[in-house]
Each structure stands twice: as structure tokens, then as C-alpha cells.
Amino acid sequence: MTATHKSFGLITLIAAVIIGGWLVNRFLPLGLPEAELYFKALGERQLQADEIGQRNSVEHTFYSLSLHGDEFKGWDTEHQHFWKYSIAFSAYGIPSLILIDPDNKARYQSMMDTMIWKMKSKRVWGDFTDWGFGADPVSVQNIMYKGHLNLMYGLYQLSTNDKRYEREYTWLTKKIADEMRLHHQGKYEGVTCEPNAWFVECNAISMLSLHVYDQLYQTNYTENEVQWSLDFILGRMRDPESGLFYRAYLPNHDLVKEQISGYANAWIFSILAPFANAELADGYPNFKARLVEQFGPYAGVKEFDSGEPNQVAQIFGLWAAKEQGDVKLFAKLRNAVDKIGELKTESVSDGLAYNDPNSVLINGVILSSKVHLGWGTILNYPWPSKQDKNPIPDVSGMDWTQILPQRVFTMGASSTLPEANPNRPCPSCFWGSYKSVRMLKEQESSNTQCGTQGNTSCALKTGDTQLLESL
């Protein structure tokens, strides 16, 4: 063999090794954390490098959103009806982040507060009113929005002990419970999404929001309204053979649509566990057998039995596997989203995001599925917020306009200026009963002057005094 042939053979071998290595690295899930690390018990659990990177990206996303009113730069308007779910499920991971990484609690509290504020944007809830389903987004129906907002309120107060949303949380909880009572002894329980569409997954969210309220205020919604809905779900919305859940109920016709949806069942297996853990355990193997497609180190969740893996179903499949403690399936689903979905460095945030046009919509939801400790851990944790004997706030006279803005705040919006509200730090800030340090000091000064005149009617509330003293 000549020297030329030897050189050519060596170059070919090197090229083959390089190409082979690239192919192996591209198509095999190498370099990802061991799946067992995501399931470590509280106290042993550490944030993994991918979680830290995704957290940085999600934190930057919502910080940027907080600087631009109702703008949602980079959020695909074709999927605008999905925005509510993206924000809400991103927020559902925050209590777990606080428990895993308590040194950064202030960062996580700020993230979740901004998520709640963005959730209130008319651009997020406007689909319900724009499509003619109601005069406002929360008073009647629309549990697919108000259930999420209510659970966000509850988890925020539970995990941070910040009561700035307690009046809004109480008002919305009462509205949901009142509507559930209207349906009780009728054809169905719970609350619809659209006027003639009732979904198990959406009602599961509102049920959990009422359960969290019980933990904070020692009420009994779980034993009553939540149980009524659970009985209806297990009695009419669950296939008796497979234990999987039907697609929808149409109350105007007392009709159950008996399709089995992959994304809906994945969501239900993620959220309904605090109330029906045994029933979910029975049905979970059938969920995997019918709706999960596995190929080597990867897996995908199908929308229907005969369909192909679906991105939305895949994302909620991660949540289901995590809540059900299924390390092997979680690993394969994670491999698919992180490797095939190309989780990579994002220069603007110095974090990690997916090579996907809708990365901004899915990044936070996937991060939350990774860090989720399980509802049992979150709900049974001795949060300081549960130790207080919280009096139920007075919400008499409140209506939905005190919770949500009625217009969109964007550059060039052709609307009149909002009325200034002395109870808010800025006209468009919908941060509950929050009061800035400046506002508290001004109120203290005013009250001191009132006191010198023998007028005690304007004295600082105890909560305001305590807040000011802590700052």
C-alpha cells in the first residue's frame, strides 16, 4: 500500500469516527442527567444543570414581560388560547423550586408574582369574551381560565406566605364554589369551560385550588364541592374498563363524548392525584399501553390511540410520569424533549431553551415537570402559611373589575388612559392588595396626623403595620 493510500485510509477513518460520533451524540441521549436524580426526595434533591439553565431562561422571559405591559414578545398569537396554560403550568413548579432551592426563594417568589400578573392580562383571558361566551371572564363558566388563576393564587400564598392576593383568592374561590353549588343535584357537578363543554382536566385544577384554600383557611370545600365533582368524574367521565377518562361532557344535552385523549389523560393523571390516587394507579398502566409510544431510549405520548405522538400530549406526559413516580417513562419522555427538541444555550438569558418556534410557551411547563416534587410533598409540607389562623378576608362589594384589567396596555393602543387608583402603585398594576413602601409610609404619616387630632378611624391596619416594620 502506498503512502498516499495510507493517508487516504487514515483520513477516511478519522472522518468516519467524527461522523459516527456526531451521529451518536445527535441521536442518542448522551450527556443528560440520570433520570433518578429528578426523583430524589426533598432534602436530597438538587437542581440539575438543565433545570438551572431552563430556570434562568424562564426567569428572564417573565422579567422581560414585566417591563412591557401586555406585550408578549415572541409568543405565537396563533396559539394565544394556549398562553393561559403555559403561564399556569410554569407557575405550578415554583413551590417545588422554593423547597429544592430555598436560598433563592426571593427570586422564585418574584417569578411567580409576575406570572400571576401576566395571567391577568386581557390578552390571556380575552378569548372567552371575544368568542362571545360571556360578558366577563370569571363570573360564570370559563373554569379553564379562572381555575388556573385561582390555583396560582393559592400556591403563591401557600408557598410564600405573602397575602397580597388573599382577597382576590377568596372572592374567586367563592365564585367557583357558588357556581358548583348551583349545579349540585342537577345533571352534573363542577363548572364548564365554554357554555356547553365540561372537561375533567380543567375541573381538576379548580378542585385543587379549593383544596389549597382549605389548607390555608380551614374551610371544608374538599369534603363538599370537591367531592361532588370527584364523584361525577369517577361515575360518568371514566371508562370502567381501562380507567382512562373521557374527553368531554356536554351539559346542554347530558352527553358524554367518549373519546380518550392522550393530552387530557396525561393532565388528569398529573393533577387529580390528591383526590383519586388509587383510581389513577389502576388506570396508569392502560394510559401507557394505549397512549404512549416507546422507541429505544425515547417515548412520545399520542393524542389518540391510532394517532402519532403530539407535542402538547408529550409535555403533559412528563407531568404524569413525574406525579406517578414513573422514572423509566419520565426518562424516555425527557430524552425526547431535551435531545430531539434540542435544549441548548440561549444567549439572551444565559440559560437553556428549546430549538422550537414555541420554546417560550413550552420551556417553563417542561421545567416545572422536572422540578415537581409531587402534590403529596407540596401539600403536606409544613409551610408557615398553614400555621397561621388566617381569618377569611371580607370580599363584600368586590366584583371582577377589581381583579382583572378591562383593557390591553400596549404601545400605540388607541384607548383612553386608565384611571389612577390610589390603592395601586401604578394604574396598570394588578398585584392584589400590594402596597409599596412609599405608600405605606405616606399612609403612616397621614395616620399619625389623624391621631394627633384624636381621630383613630384612619389608623394603619395591623397587617400594614407589620409589613412596614419588616421592611
Secondary structure, DSSP 8 states (H G I E B T S, - for coil): --HHHHHHHHHHHHHHHHHHHHHHHHHS-TT---GGGGG--TTT----HHHHHHHHHHHHHHHHHHTSTT--TT--GGGGGGHHHHHHHHHTTHHHHHHH-GGGHHHHHHHHHHHHHHHTSHHHHHHHHHTTS-SSSSSSS-HHHHHHHHHHHHHHHHHH---TTHHHHHHHHHHHHHHHHHHTTSS--S--SSTT-B-HHHHHHHHHHHHHHHHHH---TIIIIIHHHHHHHHHHSB-TTT--BEEEEETTTTEEEEEE-HHHHHHHHHHSHHHHHHHHHHHHHHHHHHHEEEETTEEEEBSSTTS-B-HHHHHHHHHHHHHTT-HHHHHHHHHIIIIITTEEEETTTTEEEESSTTHHHHHHHHHHHHH---HHHHHHS--HHHHS-------TT--GGGTS-SS---TT--S------TTSSSTT---TT---HHHHHHHHHHHHHHHHTT--TT---HHHHHHHHH-
